Amino acid sequence: MMRDITPDLCDKYESQVTLLNLPLQNFGQRSAFWGEIVTVRCYHDNSKVRDVLSQNGKGKVLVVDGHGSCHKALMGDQLAILAIKNDWEGVIIYGAVRDVVAMSEMDLGIKALGTSPFKTEKRGAGQVNVTLTMQNQIVEPGDYLYADWNGILMSETALDIA
């Protein structure tokens, strides 16, 4: 289902929301998604992304700081399938994804900087549930994120989606 959620949230909760202003593109079929933030910081290694998406993601959104690199994709169709299987609401990647035609047909919110056909290394590197800073913007695990094609909002508490 296509819907806009962020304009109404801004109107209702303007003093409680922060814009995550990153130049991200939409890759998943789900146009709007929201949930509690879980974070991963990694560079050219998506081992921790797989570990987190292997857990129950009901009501959660994964935010991945890939240091803005689009040299290697931090998520592809296999991890998107894993995310759907484990009930994740969406994934936001400050980095690249691949298998984008397949992901465009999947019921998952997916936003990323861009694409790369290259896979990452698997060395087990990265950090989970740490504070992220991307383009001088802070993302805290445990806060809440609301995304649609209008933008991405964050709040310290859960907001009511009408």
ROSE-4610 file (N, C-alpha, C; in Angstrom, 1 decimal, always signed):
// ROSE-4610
residu = [M/M/M/M/M/M/R/R/R/D/D/D/I/I/I/T/T/T/P/P/P/D/D/D/L/L/L/C/C/C/D/D/D/K/K/K/Y/Y/Y/E/E/E/S/S/S/Q/Q/Q/V/V/V/T/T/T/L/L/L/L/L/L/N/N/N/L/L/L/P/P/P/L/L/L/Q/Q/Q/N/N/N/F/F/F/G/G/G/Q/Q/Q/R/R/R/S/S/S/A/A/A/F/F/F/W/W/W/G/G/G/E/E/E/I/I/I/V/V/V/T/T/T/V/V/V/R/R/R/C/C/C/Y/Y/Y/H/H/H/D/D/D/N/N/N/S/S/S/K/K/K/V/V/V/R/R/R/D/D/D/V/V/V/L/L/L/S/S/S/Q/Q/Q/N/N/N/G/G/G/K/K/K/G/G/G/K/K/K/V/V/V/L/L/L/V/V/V/V/V/V/D/D/D/G/G/G/H/H/H/G/G/G/S/S/S/C/C/C/H/H/H/K/K/K/A/A/A/L/L/L/M/M/M/G/G/G/D/D/D/Q/Q/Q/L/L/L/A/A/A/I/I/I/L/L/L/A/A/A/I/I/I/K/K/K/N/N/N/D/D/D/W/W/W/E/E/E/G/G/G/V/V/V/I/I/I/I/I/I/Y/Y/Y/G/G/G/A/A/A/V/V/V/R/R/R/D/D/D/V/V/V/V/V/V/A/A/A/M/M/M/S/S/S/E/E/E/M/M/M/D/D/D/L/L/L/G/G/G/I/I/I/K/K/K/A/A/A/L/L/L/G/G/G/T/T/T/S/S/S/P/P/P/F/F/F/K/K/K/T/T/T/E/E/E/K/K/K/R/R/R/G/G/G/A/A/A/G/G/G/Q/Q/Q/V/V/V/N/N/N/V/V/V/T/T/T/L/L/L/T/T/T/M/M/M/Q/Q/Q/N/N/N/Q/Q/Q/I/I/I/V/V/V/E/E/E/P/P/P/G/G/G/D/D/D/Y/Y/Y/L/L/L/Y/Y/Y/A/A/A/D/D/D/W/W/W/N/N/N/G/G/G/I/I/I/L/L/L/M/M/M/S/S/S/E/E/E/T/T/T/A/A/A/L/L/L/D/D/D/I/I/I/A/A/A]
num = [1/1/1/2/2/2/3/3/3/4/4/4/5/5/5/6/6/6/7/7/7/8/8/8/9/9/9/10/10/10/11/11/11/12/12/12/13/13/13/14/14/14/15/15/15/16/16/16/17/17/17/18/18/18/19/19/19/20/20/20/21/21/21/22/22/22/23/23/23/24/24/24/25/25/25/26/26/26/27/27/27/28/28/28/29/29/29/30/30/30/31/31/31/32/32/32/33/33/33/34/34/34/35/35/35/36/36/36/37/37/37/38/38/38/39/39/39/40/40/40/41/41/41/42/42/42/43/43/43/44/44/44/45/45/45/46/46/46/47/47/47/48/48/48/49/49/49/50/50/50/51/51/51/52/52/52/53/53/53/54/54/54/55/55/55/56/56/56/57/57/57/58/58/58/59/59/59/60/60/60/61/61/61/62/62/62/63/63/63/64/64/64/65/65/65/66/66/66/67/67/67/68/68/68/69/69/69/70/70/70/71/71/71/72/72/72/73/73/73/74/74/74/75/75/75/76/76/76/77/77/77/78/78/78/79/79/79/80/80/80/81/81/81/82/82/82/83/83/83/84/84/84/85/85/85/86/86/86/87/87/87/88/88/88/89/89/89/90/90/90/91/91/91/92/92/92/93/93/93/94/94/94/95/95/95/96/96/96/97/97/97/98/98/98/99/99/99/100/100/100/101/101/101/102/102/102/103/103/103/104/104/104/105/105/105/106/106/106/107/107/107/108/108/108/109/109/109/110/110/110/111/111/111/112/112/112/113/113/113/114/114/114/115/115/115/116/116/116/117/117/117/118/118/118/119/119/119/120/120/120/121/121/121/122/122/122/123/123/123/124/124/124/125/125/125/126/126/126/127/127/127/128/128/128/129/129/129/130/130/130/131/131/131/132/132/132/133/133/133/134/134/134/135/135/135/136/136/136/137/137/137/138/138/138/139/139/139/140/140/140/141/141/141/142/142/142/143/143/143/144/144/144/145/145/145/146/146/146/147/147/147/148/148/148/149/149/149/150/150/150/151/151/151/152/152/152/153/153/153/154/154/154/155/155/155/156/156/156/157/157/157/158/158/158/159/159/159/160/160/160/161/161/161/162/162/162]
x = [+0.8/+0.0/+0.9/+0.6/+1.3/+0.7/+1.5/+1.0/+2.1/+1.7/+2.5/+2.3/+3.4/+3.2/+4.0/+5.1/+6.0/+5.4/+4.6/+4.1/+3.1/+2.2/+1.3/+2.1/+3.1/+3.9/+4.6/+5.1/+5.7/+4.6/+3.4/+2.4/+2.0/+1.9/+1.4/+2.5/+3.7/+4.8/+6.1/+5.9/+7.1/+8.2/+7.9/+8.9/+9.6/+9.0/+9.5/+10.3/+10.3/+11.0/+12.2/+13.1/+14.3/+14.4/+14.8/+14.9/+16.3/+16.3/+17.5/+17.8/+18.6/+18.7/+19.9/+19.7/+20.7/+20.1/+21.0/+20.5/+20.2/+19.2/+19.0/+17.9/+18.0/+17.1/+16.2/+15.0/+14.1/+14.3/+14.5/+14.7/+13.7/+13.0/+12.0/+10.6/+9.7/+8.3/+7.5/+7.9/+7.2/+7.5/+6.5/+6.7/+6.8/+6.2/+6.3/+6.6/+7.5/+7.8/+8.3/+8.2/+8.6/+8.9/+9.6/+9.9/+11.0/+11.3/+12.4/+13.8/+14.7/+16.0/+16.9/+17.5/+18.6/+19.8/+21.0/+22.1/+23.2/+23.9/+25.1/+26.1/+27.3/+28.4/+29.3/+29.6/+30.5/+31.1/+32.2/+32.8/+33.2/+32.5/+32.8/+32.7/+31.9/+31.8/+30.4/+29.5/+28.1/+27.8/+28.8/+28.6/+27.6/+27.8/+26.9/+25.5/+25.4/+24.1/+23.3/+24.0/+23.3/+23.0/+23.9/+23.6/+22.4/+22.2/+21.1/+19.8/+19.9/+18.6/+18.2/+19.1/+18.7/+17.9/+17.8/+17.0/+15.6/+14.7/+13.3/+13.3/+12.8/+12.8/+11.4/+10.4/+9.1/+9.1/+8.5/+8.5/+9.8/+10.8/+12.1/+12.6/+13.5/+14.1/+15.7/+16.4/+17.8/+18.4/+19.3/+20.0/+21.5/+22.1/+23.4/+24.3/+25.4/+26.3/+27.5/+27.4/+28.5/+29.5/+29.6/+30.6/+30.4/+29.2/+28.9/+29.5/+30.1/+30.8/+29.8/+30.0/+29.2/+30.1/+31.2/+32.1/+31.7/+31.1/+30.6/+29.2/+28.3/+26.9/+26.8/+26.2/+26.0/+24.7/+23.9/+22.7/+22.3/+21.8/+21.3/+20.0/+19.6/+18.3/+18.2/+19.3/+19.3/+19.1/+19.8/+19.5/+18.2/+17.6/+16.3/+15.3/+15.5/+14.6/+14.7/+15.9/+16.1/+15.4/+15.5/+14.8/+13.3/+12.7/+11.3/+10.9/+11.7/+11.4/+11.3/+12.2/+12.2/+11.5/+10.5/+9.6/+10.1/+11.3/+11.8/+10.9/+10.8/+9.9/+10.7/+12.0/+12.8/+14.2/+15.0/+16.5/+16.9/+17.7/+18.3/+19.8/+20.4/+21.8/+22.5/+23.5/+24.3/+25.5/+25.2/+26.1/+25.3/+25.8/+25.2/+24.4/+23.5/+22.8/+23.0/+22.6/+22.6/+21.3/+21.2/+20.0/+18.8/+18.9/+17.8/+16.5/+16.5/+15.3/+14.5/+15.2/+14.6/+14.0/+14.8/+14.3/+13.2/+13.1/+12.0/+10.6/+10.6/+9.4/+9.1/+10.0/+9.9/+9.2/+8.3/+7.6/+8.5/+9.3/+10.3/+10.6/+10.8/+11.3/+12.8/+13.3/+14.7/+15.1/+16.1/+16.6/+18.1/+18.8/+20.3/+20.8/+22.1/+22.8/+22.8/+23.1/+23.2/+23.4/+24.0/+24.1/+25.5/+25.8/+27.1/+26.9/+27.4/+27.2/+28.2/+29.1/+30.1/+29.6/+29.9/+29.6/+30.7/+30.3/+31.3/+32.2/+33.2/+33.9/+33.1/+33.5/+32.8/+33.8/+34.2/+35.2/+34.7/+33.4/+32.8/+33.1/+33.5/+33.8/+32.6/+32.6/+31.5/+31.0/+30.1/+29.6/+28.1/+27.4/+26.0/+25.5/+24.3/+23.7/+24.6/+25.3/+26.1/+25.5/+25.9/+25.4/+26.1/+25.3/+25.9/+25.9/+26.9/+27.0/+27.2/+26.2/+26.3/+26.1/+27.0/+27.0/+26.5/+27.2/+27.0/+25.6/+24.9/+23.6/+23.7/+23.1/+23.2/+22.0/+22.2/+21.2/+21.4/+20.5/+20.6/+19.8/+20.4/+19.6/+18.6/+17.4/+16.3/+15.4/+15.9/+14.9/+14.0/+13.2/+12.2/+12.4/+12.1/+12.3/+11.1/+10.8/+9.6/+10.0/+9.8/+10.3/+9.2/+9.2/+8.4/+9.2/+8.5/+9.2/+9.4/+8.8/+9.0/+10.3/+10.7/+11.9/+11.9/+12.8/+13.0/+13.0/+12.2/+12.1/+12.5/+13.1/+13.5/+12.9/+12.5/+12.0/+12.5/+12.6/+13.1/+12.0/+10.7/+9.7/+8.8/+8.0/+7.1/+6.0/+5.7/+4.7/+3.5/+2.3/+1.1/+0.9/+0.9/+0.6/-0.9/-1.5/-2.9/-3.3]
y = [-1.2/+0.0/+1.3/+2.2/+3.4/+4.4/+5.1/+6.1/+7.1/+8.3/+9.3/+9.4/+9.3/+9.4/+10.6/+11.0/+12.0/+13.4/+13.8/+15.2/+15.3/+14.3/+14.4/+14.4/+13.6/+13.5/+14.9/+15.5/+16.8/+17.8/+17.8/+18.7/+18.5/+17.2/+16.9/+17.0/+16.6/+16.5/+17.3/+18.4/+19.2/+19.4/+19.6/+19.9/+18.6/+17.4/+16.2/+15.4/+15.8/+15.0/+15.7/+14.9/+15.4/+14.8/+15.6/+15.1/+14.4/+13.2/+12.5/+12.9/+13.9/+14.5/+13.8/+12.7/+12.0/+11.8/+11.8/+11.7/+10.2/+9.6/+8.2/+7.9/+6.8/+6.4/+5.2/+5.0/+4.0/+2.7/+1.6/+0.3/-0.7/-0.7/-1.7/-1.3/-2.3/-2.1/-1.3/-1.4/-0.7/+0.8/+1.6/+3.1/+3.8/+3.3/+3.9/+2.8/+3.1/+2.1/+2.9/+2.2/+2.9/+1.8/+2.2/+1.3/+1.8/+1.0/+1.3/+1.1/+2.0/+1.9/+0.9/+0.1/-0.8/-0.4/-0.3/+0.3/-0.7/-0.6/-1.3/-0.3/-0.3/+0.4/-0.6/-0.5/-1.4/-0.8/-1.4/-0.8/-2.0/-2.1/-3.2/-4.6/-4.8/-6.1/-6.1/-7.0/-7.0/-8.1/-8.7/-9.8/-9.4/-8.2/-7.7/-7.4/-7.0/-6.7/-8.1/-9.1/-10.4/-10.9/-10.7/-11.2/-10.5/-9.2/-8.4/-8.8/-9.0/-9.3/-10.8/-11.6/-12.9/-13.0/-11.8/-11.7/-11.2/-11.4/-10.9/-9.3/-8.9/-7.4/-6.8/-7.5/-6.9/-5.6/-4.6/-3.2/-2.5/-3.0/-2.4/-2.0/-1.0/-0.6/-0.6/-1.3/-1.3/-0.1/+0.6/+1.7/+1.3/+1.3/+0.8/+2.0/+2.3/+3.3/+2.6/+2.6/+2.0/+3.0/+4.1/+5.2/+5.8/+5.7/+6.4/+5.8/+4.6/+4.0/+3.2/+3.4/+2.6/+1.7/+1.3/+0.4/-1.0/-1.4/-2.7/-2.7/-3.6/-3.6/-4.2/-3.5/-4.1/-4.9/-4.9/-5.7/-6.0/-7.3/-7.7/-8.5/-9.2/-9.9/-10.9/-11.6/-12.7/-12.1/-11.0/-10.3/-9.7/-9.2/-8.7/-9.8/-10.9/-12.1/-12.5/-12.5/-12.8/-11.7/-10.5/-9.4/-9.6/-9.9/-10.2/-11.4/-12.4/-13.7/-13.4/-12.4/-12.1/-10.9/-10.5/-9.4/-8.0/-7.7/-6.3/-5.4/-4.1/-3.2/-2.5/-2.3/-1.7/-1.6/-1.3/-1.1/+0.1/+0.9/+2.2/+2.0/+2.2/+1.9/+3.2/+3.7/+4.8/+4.2/+3.7/+2.9/+2.3/+1.2/+0.6/-0.7/-1.0/-2.3/-2.8/-4.1/-4.7/-5.6/-6.2/-7.0/-6.2/-5.0/-4.0/-4.3/-5.0/-5.3/-6.3/-7.3/-8.3/-7.6/-6.7/-6.0/-5.0/-4.5/-3.6/-4.3/-5.6/-6.4/-7.0/-6.7/-7.2/-6.3/-6.9/-6.1/-5.7/-4.7/-4.3/-2.9/-2.0/-0.7/-0.7/-0.2/-0.2/+1.1/+1.8/+3.1/+2.9/+3.4/+3.4/+4.5/+4.8/+5.9/+5.5/+4.3/+3.9/+2.4/+2.0/+0.6/+0.2/-1.1/-1.6/-3.1/-3.7/-5.1/-6.0/-5.3/-6.1/-6.5/-7.7/-8.2/-7.7/-7.8/-7.4/-8.5/-8.2/-9.3/-9.7/-10.9/-11.5/-11.8/-10.8/-11.0/-10.8/-10.6/-10.4/-9.0/-8.1/-6.8/-5.9/-4.9/-4.0/-3.9/-3.0/-2.7/-2.7/-3.2/-3.3/-2.4/-1.7/-0.9/+0.2/+0.9/+2.0/+3.3/+4.4/+5.7/+5.9/+6.3/+6.5/+8.0/+8.5/+9.9/+9.8/+10.3/+10.3/+11.7/+12.3/+13.7/+14.6/+14.5/+15.3/+15.1/+14.0/+13.8/+12.5/+12.6/+11.5/+10.6/+9.3/+8.3/+7.4/+7.4/+6.6/+5.3/+4.2/+3.0/+3.2/+2.6/+2.8/+3.9/+4.9/+5.9/+5.4/+6.2/+5.7/+6.4/+5.7/+6.2/+6.0/+7.0/+7.0/+7.4/+6.6/+6.9/+6.7/+7.6/+7.4/+8.1/+8.3/+8.9/+10.4/+11.0/+12.4/+12.7/+11.6/+11.8/+10.8/+11.1/+10.2/+11.1/+10.7/+11.4/+10.5/+11.1/+10.4/+11.1/+10.3/+10.8/+10.0/+10.6/+9.8/+8.9/+9.1/+8.3/+7.8/+6.8/+6.3/+7.4/+7.6/+8.6/+7.8/+8.4/+7.8/+8.0/+7.0/+7.1/+6.9/+8.0/+8.0/+7.2]
z = [+0.0/+0.0/+0.0/-0.9/-1.0/+0.0/+0.8/+1.6/+2.1/+2.4/+2.9/+4.4/+5.2/+6.7/+7.2/+6.6/+7.2/+7.2/+6.2/+6.2/+7.4/+7.7/+8.8/+10.1/+10.2/+11.4/+11.7/+10.7/+10.8/+11.3/+10.7/+11.1/+12.6/+13.0/+14.4/+15.4/+15.1/+16.1/+15.7/+15.1/+14.6/+15.6/+16.8/+17.8/+18.3/+18.0/+18.5/+17.4/+16.2/+15.1/+14.6/+14.1/+13.4/+12.1/+11.1/+9.7/+9.6/+9.1/+8.7/+7.2/+7.0/+5.7/+5.0/+4.3/+3.5/+2.1/+1.1/-0.3/-0.7/+0.0/-0.2/-1.3/-2.0/-3.0/-2.4/-3.0/-2.6/-3.4/-2.8/-3.5/-3.2/-2.1/-1.7/-2.2/-2.1/-2.6/-1.5/-0.3/+0.8/+0.7/+0.5/+0.3/+1.6/+2.7/+4.0/+5.0/+6.0/+7.0/+8.3/+9.4/+10.7/+11.7/+12.8/+13.9/+14.7/+15.7/+16.6/+15.9/+16.1/+15.4/+16.0/+15.2/+15.5/+14.6/+15.1/+14.2/+14.0/+12.9/+12.5/+11.9/+12.3/+11.6/+11.0/+9.7/+9.1/+7.8/+7.3/+6.1/+5.2/+4.1/+3.1/+3.7/+4.8/+5.4/+6.0/+5.4/+5.9/+6.9/+7.5/+8.5/+9.6/+10.1/+11.2/+10.8/+9.5/+8.9/+8.9/+8.4/+8.4/+9.8/+10.7/+12.1/+12.6/+12.4/+13.0/+12.3/+10.9/+10.2/+10.4/+11.0/+11.4/+12.7/+13.4/+14.6/+14.3/+15.2/+15.1/+14.9/+13.8/+13.6/+13.6/+14.2/+14.3/+14.9/+14.2/+14.8/+14.8/+14.0/+14.0/+12.6/+12.6/+11.3/+11.6/+10.6/+10.7/+10.0/+10.7/+10.0/+10.0/+8.8/+8.6/+8.1/+8.9/+8.5/+7.8/+6.4/+5.6/+5.2/+6.0/+5.7/+4.4/+3.8/+2.6/+1.3/+1.5/+0.4/-0.5/-1.8/-2.8/-3.6/-3.1/-3.8/-3.6/-2.5/-2.3/-1.6/-2.1/-1.6/-0.2/+0.7/+2.1/+2.2/+1.2/+1.2/-0.2/-0.4/-1.7/-1.5/-2.5/-2.4/-1.3/-1.0/+0.0/+1.4/+1.7/+3.0/+3.1/+2.0/+2.0/+2.3/+1.7/+2.0/+3.4/+4.0/+5.4/+6.3/+5.9/+6.7/+6.7/+5.5/+5.4/+6.3/+6.2/+6.9/+8.4/+8.9/+10.3/+10.7/+9.8/+10.1/+10.3/+9.7/+9.7/+9.0/+9.4/+8.8/+7.6/+7.8/+6.7/+7.1/+6.1/+6.2/+5.5/+6.2/+5.6/+5.6/+4.4/+4.3/+3.8/+4.6/+4.1/+3.4/+2.2/+1.4/+0.3/-0.3/-1.5/-1.2/-2.2/-2.2/-3.6/-3.8/-5.1/-5.3/-6.5/-6.8/-6.7/-7.2/-7.0/-7.7/-8.9/-9.5/-8.7/-8.1/-7.2/-6.0/-5.4/-4.2/-4.4/-5.6/-5.9/-5.9/-5.9/-5.8/-4.5/-3.5/-2.1/-1.2/-0.3/+0.7/+1.9/+1.6/+2.6/+2.3/+3.3/+3.1/+2.9/+1.8/+1.6/+1.0/+1.7/+1.2/+1.3/+0.3/+0.3/-0.6/-0.4/-1.2/-2.7/-3.0/-4.4/-4.5/-5.7/-6.0/-6.3/-6.1/-6.6/-6.8/-7.9/-8.2/-7.3/-6.6/-5.9/-4.5/-4.0/-2.7/-1.7/-0.4/+0.6/+1.0/+1.8/+2.5/+3.7/+4.2/+5.4/+6.5/+7.2/+8.2/+9.6/+9.8/+11.1/+11.7/+10.9/+11.3/+11.4/+12.3/+12.5/+13.9/+14.2/+15.5/+15.5/+16.5/+16.5/+17.7/+17.4/+18.4/+19.0/+18.1/+18.5/+17.9/+18.5/+18.0/+16.7/+15.6/+14.3/+14.1/+13.3/+12.9/+11.4/+10.6/+9.1/+8.7/+8.0/+7.5/+8.7/+9.8/+11.0/+11.6/+11.3/+11.8/+12.7/+13.9/+14.9/+14.8/+14.8/+14.8/+16.1/+17.0/+18.2/+18.2/+18.5/+18.7/+19.8/+19.6/+20.6/+20.3/+19.5/+19.0/+17.9/+17.4/+16.4/+15.1/+14.0/+12.7/+11.8/+11.0/+10.2/+8.8/+7.8/+6.4/+5.4/+4.4/+3.2/+2.1/+0.9/-0.2/+0.0/+1.0/+1.3/+2.2/+2.9/+3.7/+4.9/+5.8/+7.0/+8.2/+9.2/+10.4/+11.6/+12.6/+13.8/+15.0/+16.1/+17.3/+18.5/+19.7/+20.8/+21.3/+21.0/+21.5/+20.3/+20.5/+19.4/+19.2/+18.0/+17.6/+17.1/+17.2/+16.7/+15.2/+14.5/+13.0/+12.8/+12.3/+12.1/+10.9]
